[in-house]
Amino acid sequence: MLNESCTPQLKYDLYFRAGGRCECSMTSCQRHGALRCDEPLVEGDWDVRRKIAGGPYVMSNVKAMCKTCQQASLSIALSRRSKVGAQE
């Protein structure tokens, strides 16, 4: 059975892969535009986000995101869902 949550080891490895900086590169994120965010990852103020929702927590499917970019990504996703719902 797959572990459905991020392990402490994965989060540790991800922090070092990211160089201690946010990996958000969404072009629609107003925080940084088309560039990578590069905000420092402060303990307790960042999290692991899966690139493919519902996919496994493995290094190739996760990125480190600061809280600001996480909130922006959730807002964008909710906006897209509401637009799709309105079209149905």
Residue frames relative to the residue before (quaternion, step in Angstrom):
aa qw qx qy qz dx dy dz
M 1.0000 0.0000 0.0000 0.0000 0.00 0.00 0.00
L 0.4414 -0.7053 0.4953 0.2499 3.58 -0.95 0.90
N 0.4404 -0.6459 0.5501 0.2936 3.54 -1.13 0.68
E 0.2607 -0.8164 0.5021 0.1157 3.60 -0.54 1.14
S 0.7064 0.3832 -0.2922 0.5185 3.58 1.17 0.33
C 0.5872 -0.5760 0.4393 0.3610 3.52 -1.26 0.40
T 0.3444 -0.7385 0.5426 0.2041 3.56 -0.85 0.95
P 0.6197 -0.5337 0.4065 0.4074 3.60 -1.16 0.42
Q 0.6303 0.5388 -0.3367 0.4462 3.62 1.03 -0.75
L 0.6454 0.5102 -0.3235 0.4674 3.60 0.96 -0.84
K 0.6543 0.5082 -0.3171 0.4615 3.59 0.93 -0.86
Y 0.6283 0.5301 -0.3177 0.4726 3.57 1.04 -0.80
D 0.6800 0.4837 -0.2841 0.4721 3.59 0.85 -0.98
L 0.6417 0.5327 -0.3158 0.4526 3.58 1.01 -0.83
Y 0.6108 0.5564 -0.3430 0.4469 3.58 0.98 -0.84
F 0.7132 0.4437 -0.2614 0.4755 3.57 0.89 -0.92
R 0.6004 0.5373 -0.3696 0.4629 3.61 1.04 -0.62
A 0.7020 0.4698 -0.2490 0.4737 3.58 1.03 -0.90
G 0.4158 -0.7173 0.4676 0.3067 3.58 1.22 -0.16
G 0.6266 -0.5639 0.3301 0.4247 3.58 1.20 0.57
R 0.6484 0.4975 -0.3053 0.4888 3.59 1.27 0.37
C 0.6114 -0.5546 0.4234 0.3732 3.56 -1.19 0.62
E 0.2837 -0.7814 0.5381 0.1395 3.57 -0.98 0.89
C 0.3599 0.7457 -0.4974 0.2588 3.60 1.22 0.18
S 0.0386 0.7929 -0.6064 0.0462 3.54 -0.94 0.95
M 0.2721 0.7681 -0.5310 0.2323 3.58 1.18 0.53
T 0.4217 -0.7185 0.4911 0.2545 3.58 -0.73 1.00
S 0.6734 0.4959 -0.2961 0.4615 3.59 1.17 -0.49
C 0.5070 0.6350 -0.4324 0.3910 3.61 1.25 -0.04
Q 0.3647 -0.7713 0.4851 0.1916 3.58 -0.53 1.17
R 0.5236 0.6509 -0.4093 0.3669 3.58 1.20 -0.32
H 0.8462 0.0807 0.0128 0.5265 3.59 0.89 -0.89
G 0.4369 -0.7162 0.4544 0.2994 3.61 1.21 -0.04
A 0.8278 -0.2312 0.1747 0.4804 3.57 -0.98 -0.85
L 0.6143 0.5579 -0.3487 0.4357 3.60 1.22 -0.19
R 0.5825 -0.5277 0.4580 0.4153 3.58 -1.27 0.20
C 0.5956 -0.6150 0.3856 0.3439 3.59 -0.96 0.87
D 0.0937 -0.8523 0.5061 0.0930 3.60 0.78 -1.01
E 0.3683 0.7150 -0.5049 0.3134 3.62 1.23 0.32
P 0.5129 -0.6354 0.4623 0.3456 3.65 -0.93 0.77
L 0.3705 -0.7055 0.5598 0.2272 3.57 -1.07 0.79
V 0.1387 -0.8014 0.5812 0.0276 3.53 -0.44 1.29
E 0.5612 -0.6273 0.4176 0.3422 3.59 -0.86 0.97
G 0.8125 0.2141 -0.1954 0.5058 3.54 -0.86 1.02
D 0.7370 0.3825 -0.2165 0.5135 3.59 1.27 -0.18
W 0.6916 0.3387 -0.2896 0.5685 3.56 1.17 0.66
D 0.1085 -0.8018 0.5850 0.0555 3.53 -1.24 0.36
V 0.5407 -0.5939 0.4974 0.3279 3.49 -1.39 0.19
R 0.0777 -0.7847 0.6147 0.0200 3.58 -0.85 1.01
R 0.3794 -0.7083 0.5430 0.2438 3.56 -0.97 0.83
K 0.4770 -0.6623 0.5008 0.2882 3.57 -1.05 0.80
I 0.7494 0.2107 -0.1216 0.6158 3.56 1.08 -0.81
A 0.4143 -0.7299 0.4884 0.2388 3.56 -0.44 1.25
G 0.8074 0.2280 -0.1968 0.5073 3.55 -0.89 0.96
G 0.5315 0.6261 -0.4062 0.4005 3.57 1.28 -0.13
P 0.6762 -0.5140 0.3403 0.4035 3.57 -1.26 0.17
Y 0.4535 -0.6271 0.5537 0.3073 3.53 -1.30 0.43
V 0.3052 0.6941 -0.5856 0.2867 3.54 0.01 1.39
M 0.6899 -0.5230 0.3014 0.3995 3.58 -1.14 0.62
S 0.6845 0.4941 -0.3021 0.4428 3.60 0.97 -0.74
N 0.7451 0.3768 -0.2156 0.5063 3.61 1.24 -0.27
V 0.6864 0.4496 -0.2959 0.4890 3.61 1.17 0.31
K 0.0618 -0.7615 0.6415 0.0691 3.53 -1.32 0.39
A 0.4606 -0.6610 0.5259 0.2729 3.53 -1.23 0.61
M 0.0178 0.8171 -0.5751 0.0368 3.58 -0.79 0.99
C 0.4490 -0.6562 0.5376 0.2807 3.54 -1.04 0.85
K 0.6716 -0.5192 0.3461 0.3996 3.59 -1.20 0.45
T 0.6282 0.5459 -0.3462 0.4330 3.61 0.97 -0.76
C 0.6936 0.4525 -0.2753 0.4882 3.59 0.89 -0.91
Q 0.5945 0.5547 -0.3651 0.4535 3.60 1.06 -0.65
Q 0.6719 0.4893 -0.2964 0.4704 3.58 0.88 -0.93
A 0.6366 0.5157 -0.3284 0.4700 3.60 1.01 -0.78
S 0.6608 0.5106 -0.3095 0.4548 3.58 0.95 -0.86
L 0.6451 0.5026 -0.3201 0.4783 3.60 1.02 -0.73
S 0.6400 0.5228 -0.3239 0.4606 3.59 0.99 -0.80
I 0.6485 0.5112 -0.3103 0.4711 3.58 0.99 -0.85
A 0.6596 0.5086 -0.3058 0.4613 3.59 0.93 -0.90
L 0.6660 0.4941 -0.3053 0.4681 3.59 0.93 -0.86
S 0.6313 0.5310 -0.3258 0.4619 3.57 1.04 -0.76
R 0.6506 0.5078 -0.3097 0.4723 3.59 0.98 -0.85
R 0.6558 0.5159 -0.3123 0.4542 3.58 0.95 -0.86
S 0.6711 0.4923 -0.3111 0.4588 3.57 0.94 -0.83
K 0.6220 0.5283 -0.3384 0.4685 3.60 1.10 -0.65
V 0.6457 0.5065 -0.3138 0.4776 3.59 1.00 -0.84
G 0.6538 0.5193 -0.3021 0.4600 3.59 0.97 -0.88
A 0.6618 0.5088 -0.3037 0.4593 3.59 1.02 -0.77
Q 0.6631 0.5132 -0.3052 0.4516 3.59 1.14 -0.59
E 0.6164 0.5849 -0.3437 0.3998 3.59 1.17 -0.49
